[in-house]
Structure formats: structure tokens, C-alpha cells
């Protein structure tokens, strides 16, 4: 069987889950705002501040609950340096401004990122500020790297370069955004398709619509069929249901797949060098895209892929006759949904180093001194 066939089987075998929440834990909200009020910890590391959000109902894949998020913000001349094994699961790190170095490879454009597989050992160096999303952001320096056998079909980490998307390299592309203002604006998407279905697809959006009102800079009512995390790098994104909630740089917002809402944008009114550099890379003239909003969205496979694109066609029953708080577009909630992941779900398997099989013999495993062995499964 060729690799394409193997990937097709993996794609068809993706995990299906119930979006009603983890039954043994607190049920998640329909949406979650990562802001100062909801932050669960703020820790100083030298000249860097790490703000984190950690709830009982979180899900690293951002499907049955919001993913863990940390925002690293370093003062001038300071760096956040960490190394070890990603023992909590896979996560992705995005440049807000400054740069990120992963094992010596550097990304410095706004919206560029690295993805790290569960169980991989890496060294990270962050200067400026960055978003981290997925599993809890904590590298264990004392842990051994998980075993990645030939049966594991993905990489240990992946680099996402905006230049590669602009040049249509490595299954990435630069495409006109069909959703902002129903496709009538010169907005662009840097789309990164998965290489293996283990590494996640990713998208960075550049909004060039000139206005800041719900009528003139919007995405019509929709929901994200696998859930989604929004991370704004410049400008604000607003989400309208019974009321309007907005997020800007340093904060984020997760939506469950269950929530249909109306979305609009507020422009920045000063020049952002990072956002302007993204615009120039996208080859959009300054006069057509002044003060661009730039943001990333997870669980989003790009304009043509399913199931990771927004759904505009299906409406919750409650949406009929229910206008959003801005008086435009319906909103509603699907009480319970079944979701399909946008990538293969990876799990770590740890077992005791013991040759006894079965459960016939009574034995206290807590007395074993040998550590568990860990490997990654697709």
C-alpha cells in the first residue's frame, strides 16, 4: 500500500467525539474568552510574563472544550527559554512579534509558528511575544523522549513559514479569503495543509476590509464544525450572540462547534510593522490594505477542505428568528453534536516495564522501581 493509501485510511479513521463535554468533568461553555479575568496563572520568568489559562474541561485538540493557552510576553532584551519533552501532548507556538527559535530554526514573521508532537524533546527560545495553544505548555527537562517508531506516520515537529505559503511550497498556499465581506474584500489567507494528517493544518488570515463596523467588515453567521481558537495579532475580532465579545492581541477566543454566531472586525488605527510585513508578503498594495487585521485560526483546513471550514448552511433550531446583538445575522446553539477531527488524533502509551501478562497474579504495581515506557500512537 502506498503512503497516499495509508493517509487515506488514517483520514477515514479520524476520531469522532461527542461535543456535550467530558462527562466526568465540568461541562465547557459554548465559547471561552482568554482574557485577564479568566486567566488562571501569571508567572514571571526573568523579563518575560507567561499568562496561562487552565480549566478542568479543556481539550488539547480544541474540540470538546477549549485548548490550553499561554501567552508569553517578553520585555526588550529578555528571552523565555525552555527545553524538555512535551509530556502533556502536542502544541503549537505562534509569533506575535519578535521571534521564536525551535532547536535553532527561527521564525520571525507575525503569524508564523512551530508545532511540536506529543512526546518530542525540543528547545524553545521566545523573544517578543507568542501564543502557545494545544496541550498544557510545560516541557519536562527530566523526562525521556517518547519512542517514535516507523509506524508513526508524522513528524516530531513542523515549521510553518509565511514565505512558503506565498511561494506555494510544501502543501501551503496564499489564497483570496472567500468569507470576509462575502469575498468582496482583498483579504488573503496563508493556508498550510497538513503534510501527514498528524501535523495540523493551519491558517493565518489577513483582513484588508477598510471599515470597523458589523455592516462593512464581517463574516456572516457560521459555526466551526471542529471547534476553533482565534488568536488576534493585530486589530480586534468581535463575536455577536446575545451580546458582543471582542478580543485583541494578548487575548484569544475559543468557540465550540455547537455555537453559531456573527463575526465582525475592528481595525487598528496605527501602523503595525508586523502586520504591514504580512501584507507586503501577500503582495497586496498598501492603498488596498491599510492597517490590516492579522489573526490565526485553529482546526481550519482552508477554503476548500472539509471538515475544517466554517459551516454557513446548517442552522440550529434556536437560530430561526434570533438575531445577534448587532441586529444582523442569526445566532444559536446546537445542544449536542458529533464532531470529526481535522487531523489524526495522537495518543501517548505508557506501560510498566514488566514481563508478567494477564491479571491472575495479585501484585502491587506501586512497588515497581522501573519507570514506564512511552511511545506515540496514531
C-alpha positions in Angstrom: 0.0 0.0 0.0 1.4 3.4 -0.9 1.6 6.4 1.5 -1.4 8.0 0.0 -3.4 5.0 0.8 -2.2 4.9 4.3 -3.1 8.5 4.8 -6.5 8.0 3.3 -7.2 5.2 5.8 -6.0 7.5 8.7 -8.3 10.3 7.4 -11.2 8.0 7.2 -10.5 6.6 10.7 -10.3 10.0 12.5 -11.7 10.2 15.9 -15.4 11.0 16.3 -16.4 12.5 19.7 -19.5 13.8 21.5 -19.4 17.6 21.9 -21.6 17.5 25.0 -18.4 17.8 27.2 -16.3 15.4 29.2 -18.8 13.7 31.3 -16.6 13.3 34.3 -15.6 17.0 34.3 -17.3 20.3 34.3 -19.1 20.9 31.0 -17.5 23.6 28.8 -19.2 26.8 27.8 -20.4 27.5 24.2 -17.4 29.9 23.9 -14.5 30.8 26.0 -12.6 34.1 26.2 -8.9 34.0 27.2 -8.5 37.4 29.0 -7.3 38.9 32.2 -10.5 37.9 34.0 -10.3 34.2 33.1 -6.5 33.7 33.4 -5.6 31.1 35.9 -1.9 32.0 36.4 0.5 34.8 35.6 4.2 33.8 36.2 7.3 35.9 35.8 10.4 34.3 34.1 13.1 37.0 34.2 11.9 39.7 31.9 9.0 37.6 30.5 5.5 37.2 31.7 3.7 33.9 31.0 -0.1 34.2 31.3 -1.9 30.8 31.2 -5.5 29.5 31.1 -6.2 26.1 32.6 -9.7 24.7 33.2 -10.9 21.2 34.1 -12.9 20.9 30.8 -10.0 21.8 28.4 -9.2 19.6 25.4 -5.8 20.0 23.7 -7.5 19.4 20.3 -10.0 22.2 20.9 -13.0 20.1 20.0 -14.9 19.0 23.2 -13.5 22.0 25.1 -11.1 25.0 24.7 -7.5 24.1 24.4 -4.9 25.1 26.9 -3.4 28.5 26.0 -0.4 30.5 27.3 0.7 34.0 26.2 4.4 34.7 26.6 5.3 38.4 26.6 8.9 39.4 27.0 10.3 42.9 27.6 13.0 44.3 25.4 16.2 42.3 25.6 14.6 39.4 27.5 14.0 35.8 26.3 11.9 33.0 27.5 14.0 29.8 27.2 12.7 26.3 27.9 13.6 22.8 26.9 12.4 19.3 27.5 9.8 16.8 26.5 6.2 17.7 25.6 4.7 15.2 28.1 1.3 16.8 28.2 0.6 16.4 24.5 1.2 18.3 21.3 1.0 22.1 21.0 1.7 24.9 18.5 3.6 28.2 19.1 2.8 31.4 17.0 4.9 34.5 16.7 3.0 37.7 17.7 6.1 39.9 17.4 9.8 39.2 17.8 10.9 35.7 17.0 10.7 32.0 18.1 13.6 29.6 17.8 13.0 25.8 17.9 16.2 23.7 18.1 18.0 26.5 16.2 15.4 27.1 13.5 13.9 30.6 13.6 10.5 32.1 12.7 10.1 35.8 13.0 7.1 36.9 10.8 3.9 37.7 12.6 1.7 34.5 12.5 4.5 32.0 11.7 4.6 29.0 14.0 6.0 25.7 15.1 4.1 22.6 16.0 5.6 20.1 18.5 4.4 16.5 18.7 3.4 14.8 22.0 6.5 13.1 23.5 9.1 15.1 21.4 12.1 16.7 23.0 12.7 20.3 21.9 14.4 23.5 22.9 12.4 26.8 22.6 13.6 30.4 22.8 11.0 33.2 22.6 11.8 36.8 22.3 9.0 39.4 22.0 5.6 37.7 22.4 4.0 34.5 21.3 0.8 32.4 21.7 1.0 28.8 22.7 -2.0 26.6 22.2 -2.9 22.9 22.4 -1.8 20.8 25.4 -0.6 22.5 28.6 2.6 24.4 27.9 5.2 22.7 30.1 8.3 20.9 28.9 9.7 18.3 31.2 13.5 18.5 31.2 13.9 15.3 33.2 11.6 13.1 31.0 12.9 10.8 28.3 11.7 11.4 24.7 8.9 9.1 23.6 9.7 6.4 21.1 8.7 7.3 17.5 8.7 4.0 15.5 8.5 3.6 11.8 4.7 3.0 12.2 4.3 6.6 13.5 3.4 8.5 10.2 4.0 12.0 11.4 7.0 14.3 12.2 8.2 15.2 15.7 7.7 18.9 14.8 6.7 21.1 11.9 7.7 24.7 10.9 5.1 27.0 9.3 6.6 29.7 7.1 4.5 32.5 5.5 7.1 32.7 2.7 6.4 29.1 1.9 2.7 29.8 1.6 3.4 32.9 -0.6 5.5 30.7 -2.9 3.0 27.8 -2.8 5.5 25.4 -1.4 5.2 22.3 0.9 1.4 21.9 0.6 0.9 25.6 1.6 -0.6 28.4 -0.4 -1.7 32.1 -0.5 -5.4 32.4 -1.3 -8.1 35.1 -1.5 -10.3 34.9 1.6 -13.9 34.0 0.5 -15.6 34.7 3.8 -14.7 38.3 4.9 -17.4 40.6 3.5 -18.6 37.6 1.5 -15.4 37.6 -0.5 -15.6 41.2 -1.7 -12.5 42.5 0.1 -8.9 42.0 -0.9 -8.3 39.9 2.3 -5.9 36.9 2.0 -5.3 33.6 3.7 -2.0 31.9 4.3 -3.1 28.3 4.2 -1.0 25.4 5.4 -2.3 22.0 4.6 -1.2 19.0 6.7 1.8 17.1 5.4 0.9 13.8 7.1 -2.5 14.3 8.7 -0.7 14.1 12.0 0.7 17.6 11.9 -2.2 20.1 12.0 -3.4 22.2 9.1 -3.1 25.9 9.9 -4.3 29.2 8.6 -3.2 32.8 9.1 -5.8 35.4 7.9 -5.0 39.0 6.7 -8.2 41.1 6.8 -8.0 44.1 4.4 -11.6 45.4 4.6 -11.3 49.1 5.3 -14.1 49.6 7.9 -14.7 48.6 11.5 -18.5 48.1 11.6 -20.6 45.0 11.7 -22.1 46.0 8.4 -18.9 46.7 6.5 -16.3 44.3 7.9 -17.8 41.0 8.8 -18.1 37.2 8.4 -21.7 36.1 8.1 -23.2 33.9 10.7 -21.5 30.5 10.9 -20.1 27.8 13.1 -16.8 25.9 13.1 -17.6 22.1 12.8 -14.5 21.1 14.7 -14.4 24.0 17.1 -11.8 26.8 16.7 -9.4 29.0 18.5 -9.0 32.6 17.3 -5.7 34.4 18.1 -5.5 38.1 17.0 -2.1 39.5 16.2 -3.3 43.0 15.1 -6.7 44.6 15.5 -9.8 43.2 17.2 -12.2 40.4 16.4 -15.8 40.6 17.7 -18.3 37.8 18.1 -22.0 38.5 18.4 -24.6 36.3 20.1 -26.8 37.7 22.8 -24.1 40.3 23.4 -20.8 41.2 21.7 -17.5 39.9 22.9 -14.2 41.2 21.4 -10.6 40.0 21.6 -7.3 41.7 20.7 -3.6 40.9 20.8 -2.6 39.1 24.0 -6.1 37.6 24.4 -7.9 34.8 22.5 -11.3 33.2 22.0 -12.4 29.6 21.5 -15.7 28.7 20.0 -17.3 25.3 20.4 -18.7 23.6 17.3 -22.1 24.0 18.8 -22.2 27.8 18.6 -23.4 29.7 15.6 -22.5 33.4 15.7 -22.0 36.6 13.7 -18.4 37.9 13.4 -17.0 41.4 12.7 -13.7 43.2 12.9 -12.3 46.4 14.4 -9.3 47.9 12.6 -6.2 49.2 14.2 -5.6 52.9 13.7 -1.9 52.9 13.8 0.7 51.2 11.7 1.8 47.7 12.9 5.2 46.8 11.3 4.5 43.1 11.7 1.1 43.3 10.1 2.4 45.5 7.3 5.2 43.0 6.6 2.5 40.3 6.2 0.6 42.5 3.8 3.7 43.1 1.7 4.5 39.4 1.6 0.9 38.8 0.3 1.6 41.4 -2.4 -1.5 43.4 -1.6 -0.9 47.2 -2.3 -0.9 49.5 0.7 -3.7 51.6 -0.7 -6.0 48.5 -0.8 -5.0 47.2 2.7 -4.2 49.9 5.2 -3.8 48.7 8.8 -4.5 45.0 8.2 -6.0 42.8 10.9 -3.9 39.6 11.1 -5.0 36.6 13.1 -4.7 32.8 13.3 -7.5 30.2 13.5 -7.0 26.5 14.5 -8.9 23.5 13.2 -9.3 25.3 9.9 -8.2 23.5 6.8 -8.5 26.4 4.4 -11.1 27.5 1.8 -11.6 24.1 0.1 -11.1 21.4 2.7 -13.7 19.6 4.8 -14.5 19.3 7.6 -12.3 22.2 8.8 -14.1 25.1 7.0 -16.8 27.2 8.6 -20.4 26.0 8.0 -22.8 28.7 6.8 -25.6 26.4 5.7 -26.8 24.5 8.8 -28.7 26.4 11.4 -29.6 25.5 15.0 -33.3 25.4 15.6 -32.9 28.2 18.1 -31.3 30.4 15.4 -34.5 30.8 13.4 -35.9 34.2 14.4 -32.9 35.0 16.7 -30.8 37.9 15.5 -27.4 38.6 17.0 -26.8 41.5 19.4 -25.7 43.7 16.4 -29.1 43.2 14.7 -27.5 41.3 11.8 -27.3 37.6 11.2 -28.8 34.7 13.2 -27.2 33.0 16.2 -28.0 29.8 18.0 -26.7 26.7 19.7 -26.8 23.0 18.7 -27.3 21.3 22.1 -25.3 18.2 21.3 -23.1 17.5 18.2 -20.8 14.7 16.9 -17.6 16.1 15.6 -14.9 15.0 13.2 -11.3 15.9 13.8 -9.3 17.9 11.2 -6.2 15.7 11.8 -5.3 12.2 13.1 -5.6 12.1 16.9 -2.2 11.1 18.5 -2.0 9.4 21.9 0.9 8.5 24.1 1.1 5.0 25.5 3.0 4.4 28.7 3.3 0.9 30.3 5.3 -0.6 33.2 8.5 -2.4 32.2 7.2 -5.8 33.3 7.1 -9.1 31.6 4.1 -10.5 33.5 1.0 -10.9 31.4 -2.6 -11.1 32.5 -4.2 -10.5 35.9 -4.1 -13.9 37.5 -1.3 -13.0 39.9 -2.1 -10.4 42.6 0.6 -7.8 42.5 1.2 -4.3 43.9 2.5 -2.4 40.9 3.3 0.6 43.1 6.3 -1.3 44.3 8.0 -1.4 40.9 11.0 0.8 40.6 11.2 0.6 36.8 9.8 3.7 35.0 7.1 3.3 32.4 8.0 3.2 28.7 6.3 5.8 26.5 5.6 5.7 22.8 3.3 7.6 20.4 0.3 6.1 18.7 -1.5 7.3 15.6 
